[in-house]
């Protein structure tokens, strides 16, 4: 089994026109940043990239990752991912920008056995025309106490984060069209963002951390459903945080594809 390696890249903000305006230059600067932030799921994918390069479909089918984004990464800026403690089944990584600032860290593993998957609940789905309330603390508390609705998703290689690199030809083979075109880590982790923003109207907000477990590669044409639950809400230094559990299943079989816990700031303190 190959051992994951360090690598270098150029940051790519695919989401400048996103509903989450923290990815736009103007709004990000209002909150003290230098410009629009590269999405947290994209930063996470940069740290997971060595796993997909080394372990391919094995990692997409059973890989585990814990990623924390601590500092912003900006579009077009060079970065390096330094891999340490690497073995045939695990590694640690840190993403460092061109100013030698540590922006994010990760612990990545290829377990020999899959843990038990979350049980499919069959939650009612969000339908077209669903009106999202503003994501206030009161609303979020209500969402925590009541069952949240499931959301549909589809991977066809044309929607969502299709590539976490500006030049998609540099993606690992299993993620390229000529290698199977499977859903990439940024798109998969992006489902946690979508699960949150699909229930409440929030902007700007910050993706901070994910702990994820893969259960199967997701090929093009896959119809999926994501079941969602809030596990915690808390305030820290004027920011409002949410921990969100998301389980993604194949629609047709109800077999698991991924489970993840997202930590995000859904209401940001200015300044």
C-alpha positions as CSV (number, residue, x, y, z in Angstrom):
1,X,0.0,0.0,0.0
2,X,1.5,3.4,-1.0
3,X,2.4,5.9,1.7
4,X,0.8,9.4,1.4
5,X,3.1,12.2,0.4
6,X,3.3,16.0,1.0
7,X,2.3,18.2,-1.9
8,X,1.9,21.9,-3.1
9,X,-0.9,23.7,-4.8
10,X,-2.7,26.9,-5.5
11,X,-5.8,27.8,-3.5
12,X,-9.1,27.9,-5.5
13,X,-12.2,29.7,-4.3
14,X,-15.0,28.2,-6.4
15,X,-17.7,29.9,-4.3
16,X,-17.3,33.6,-4.8
17,X,-20.9,33.8,-6.0
18,X,-22.2,31.5,-3.3
19,X,-25.1,32.5,-1.1
20,X,-22.6,32.4,1.8
21,X,-21.1,35.8,1.2
22,X,-18.0,35.1,3.4
23,X,-16.6,33.8,0.1
24,X,-17.0,37.2,-1.5
25,X,-14.3,39.9,-1.1
26,X,-16.5,42.7,0.0
27,X,-18.3,40.8,2.8
28,X,-15.3,39.0,4.1
29,X,-13.4,42.3,4.5
30,X,-16.3,43.6,6.6
31,X,-15.4,40.8,9.0
32,X,-11.7,41.5,9.1
33,X,-10.4,39.2,6.4
34,X,-8.2,40.1,3.5
35,X,-10.7,38.8,0.9
36,X,-13.1,36.1,0.2
37,X,-12.3,32.8,1.9
38,X,-11.6,29.6,0.1
39,X,-14.4,27.2,1.3
40,X,-13.6,25.1,4.4
41,X,-14.5,22.0,2.5
42,X,-12.0,22.8,-0.2
43,X,-9.3,23.4,2.4
44,X,-10.3,20.1,3.9
45,X,-10.0,18.4,0.5
46,X,-6.4,19.7,0.1
47,X,-5.5,17.9,3.4
48,X,-7.3,14.7,2.2
49,X,-5.8,14.8,-1.3
50,X,-2.7,12.7,-0.3
51,X,-5.0,9.9,0.9
52,X,-6.9,9.8,-2.4
53,X,-3.7,9.9,-4.4
54,X,-2.2,7.1,-2.4
55,X,-5.2,4.9,-1.6
56,X,-7.6,5.7,-4.3
57,X,-11.0,3.9,-4.2
58,X,-10.0,2.2,-0.9
59,X,-10.0,5.6,0.8
60,X,-13.2,6.8,-1.0
61,X,-14.8,3.6,0.3
62,X,-13.7,3.5,3.9
63,X,-11.4,6.4,4.7
64,X,-11.8,8.5,7.9
65,X,-10.7,12.1,8.4
66,X,-10.8,14.7,11.1
67,X,-10.1,18.2,9.7
68,X,-9.9,21.5,11.5
69,X,-9.7,24.9,9.6
70,X,-8.3,27.5,11.9
71,X,-7.1,30.3,9.6
72,X,-8.3,31.7,6.2
73,X,-6.9,30.6,2.9
74,X,-7.3,33.0,0.0
75,X,-7.9,32.4,-3.7
76,X,-4.8,32.1,-6.0
77,X,-2.4,31.9,-3.1
78,X,0.2,29.1,-3.0
79,X,0.1,26.6,-0.2
80,X,1.8,23.4,0.9
81,X,0.4,20.4,2.7
82,X,3.1,18.8,4.9
83,X,2.4,15.1,5.7
84,X,3.9,13.6,8.8
85,X,3.7,10.3,10.7
86,X,2.8,8.7,7.5
87,X,2.2,4.9,7.3
88,X,0.3,2.6,4.9
89,X,-2.9,3.4,6.8
90,X,-2.7,6.8,8.4
91,X,-1.0,10.2,8.4
92,X,-1.2,13.7,9.9
93,X,-1.1,16.8,7.8
94,X,-0.9,20.6,8.1
95,X,-1.8,23.1,5.4
96,X,0.6,26.1,5.4
97,X,0.1,29.2,3.3
98,X,2.8,31.3,1.5
99,X,3.3,33.4,4.7
100,X,4.1,30.2,6.7
101,X,0.8,30.5,8.5
102,X,-0.7,27.1,9.6
103,X,-4.3,27.3,8.2
104,X,-5.6,23.8,8.8
105,X,-4.7,20.4,10.2
106,X,-5.9,16.9,9.7
107,X,-5.7,13.3,10.9
108,X,-6.5,10.8,8.2
109,X,-6.9,7.1,8.4
110,X,-7.6,4.0,6.3
111,X,-9.2,1.7,8.8
112,X,-9.0,-2.1,8.3
113,X,-12.7,-2.5,9.2
114,X,-15.6,-0.1,8.7
115,X,-17.3,1.1,11.9
116,X,-21.1,0.4,12.1
117,X,-22.9,2.9,9.9
118,X,-25.6,5.3,11.1
119,X,-29.1,3.8,10.8
120,X,-31.3,5.1,8.1
121,X,-34.3,6.7,9.7
122,X,-36.5,7.5,6.7
123,X,-37.0,11.2,7.7
124,X,-39.5,13.2,5.7
125,X,-37.8,15.2,2.8
126,X,-37.5,18.9,2.2
127,X,-39.7,19.6,-0.8
128,X,-39.6,22.4,-3.4
129,X,-40.9,25.6,-2.1
130,X,-39.7,25.1,1.5
131,X,-39.2,28.5,3.1
132,X,-36.2,28.7,5.3
133,X,-36.4,30.8,8.5
134,X,-33.6,33.1,9.5
135,X,-30.9,31.1,11.4
136,X,-31.4,32.7,14.8
137,X,-30.4,30.9,18.1
138,X,-34.1,30.4,18.8
139,X,-34.8,28.8,15.5
140,X,-31.8,26.6,15.8
141,X,-32.9,25.4,19.2
142,X,-36.2,24.6,17.7
143,X,-34.5,22.6,14.9
144,X,-32.5,20.7,17.5
145,X,-35.6,19.7,19.5
146,X,-37.7,18.7,16.4
147,X,-36.8,16.2,13.8
148,X,-35.1,17.9,10.8
149,X,-36.0,17.0,7.3
150,X,-33.8,15.0,4.9
151,X,-32.4,16.5,1.7
152,X,-31.9,15.0,-1.7
153,X,-28.6,15.3,-3.6
154,X,-27.2,14.0,-6.9
155,X,-23.6,13.5,-8.0
156,X,-23.3,13.7,-11.8
157,X,-20.0,15.5,-12.0
158,X,-21.5,18.8,-13.1
159,X,-23.0,20.4,-9.9
160,X,-21.5,21.4,-6.6
161,X,-17.8,21.4,-6.2
162,X,-16.8,19.5,-9.3
163,X,-13.1,20.1,-8.7
164,X,-11.2,21.5,-5.7
165,X,-8.3,22.4,-8.1
166,X,-8.5,25.2,-10.7
167,X,-7.1,22.7,-13.2
168,X,-9.2,19.6,-12.8
169,X,-6.7,17.5,-14.7
170,X,-4.6,17.5,-11.5
171,X,-7.2,15.7,-9.5
172,X,-6.4,12.2,-8.3
173,X,-7.3,9.5,-10.9
174,X,-10.5,8.1,-9.2
175,X,-12.0,11.7,-9.2
176,X,-11.3,12.4,-12.9
177,X,-13.8,11.5,-15.6
178,X,-11.2,9.1,-17.1
179,X,-10.8,7.3,-13.8
180,X,-14.4,6.9,-12.8
181,X,-15.5,10.4,-12.0
182,X,-16.3,9.6,-8.4
183,X,-17.5,12.4,-6.0
184,X,-14.5,14.2,-4.5
185,X,-14.0,15.0,-0.8
186,X,-14.8,18.7,-1.1
187,X,-18.2,17.9,-2.7
188,X,-18.9,15.2,-0.1
189,X,-18.1,17.4,2.8
190,X,-19.9,20.2,1.1
191,X,-23.1,18.1,1.7
192,X,-22.8,19.0,5.4
193,X,-22.8,22.7,4.5
194,X,-25.8,22.2,2.2
195,X,-27.6,20.3,4.9
196,X,-27.2,23.2,7.3
197,X,-28.0,26.0,4.8
198,X,-30.9,24.0,3.4
199,X,-32.8,24.3,6.7
200,X,-32.1,27.9,7.7
201,X,-31.1,31.1,6.0
202,X,-27.6,32.1,7.2
203,X,-24.9,34.4,5.7
204,X,-22.1,34.9,6.2
205,X,-21.0,31.8,8.1
206,X,-17.9,29.7,8.6
207,X,-17.2,26.0,8.2
208,X,-14.7,25.1,10.9
209,X,-14.4,21.3,11.3
210,X,-15.5,17.9,10.0
211,X,-15.1,14.4,11.4
212,X,-16.1,12.1,8.5
213,X,-16.3,8.4,7.7
214,X,-16.7,7.1,4.1
215,X,-18.6,3.9,3.5
216,X,-18.6,3.7,-0.3
217,X,-17.3,5.5,-3.4
218,X,-20.0,7.6,-5.1
219,X,-20.0,7.2,-8.9
220,X,-21.7,9.6,-11.4
221,X,-25.4,9.3,-11.6
222,X,-25.8,8.5,-7.9
223,X,-29.0,9.8,-6.2
224,X,-28.5,10.4,-2.5
225,X,-30.4,11.4,0.6
226,X,-28.8,13.2,3.6
227,X,-30.4,12.9,7.0
228,X,-29.6,15.7,9.5
229,X,-29.6,16.4,13.2
230,X,-28.2,19.1,15.4
231,X,-26.2,17.6,18.2
232,X,-25.1,20.9,20.0
233,X,-25.4,24.6,20.0
234,X,-23.2,27.0,22.0
235,X,-21.8,30.5,22.1
236,X,-18.1,31.4,22.3
237,X,-16.6,34.9,22.1
238,X,-19.7,36.4,20.5
239,X,-20.0,33.7,17.8
240,X,-22.8,31.2,17.7
241,X,-21.7,27.6,16.9
242,X,-23.6,24.5,15.7
243,X,-22.5,20.9,15.6
244,X,-24.5,19.1,12.9
245,X,-24.6,15.3,12.3
246,X,-25.1,14.3,8.7
247,X,-25.6,10.8,7.2
248,X,-25.6,10.3,3.5
249,X,-27.2,7.3,1.8
250,X,-27.8,6.0,-1.7
251,X,-31.4,6.7,-2.4
252,X,-32.1,3.5,-4.2
253,X,-30.6,1.1,-1.7
254,X,-30.4,3.1,1.6
255,X,-26.9,1.9,1.9
256,X,-24.5,4.4,3.6
257,X,-22.1,6.5,1.6
258,X,-20.7,8.8,4.3
259,X,-21.3,10.1,7.8
260,X,-19.9,13.4,9.2
261,X,-20.2,15.8,12.0
262,X,-19.8,19.5,11.0
263,X,-18.9,22.3,13.4
264,X,-19.7,25.7,12.0
265,X,-20.2,29.3,13.2
266,X,-23.7,30.1,11.9
267,X,-23.8,33.6,13.3
268,X,-20.5,35.6,13.2
269,X,-19.5,38.4,15.5
270,X,-18.4,41.5,13.5
271,X,-14.8,42.7,14.0
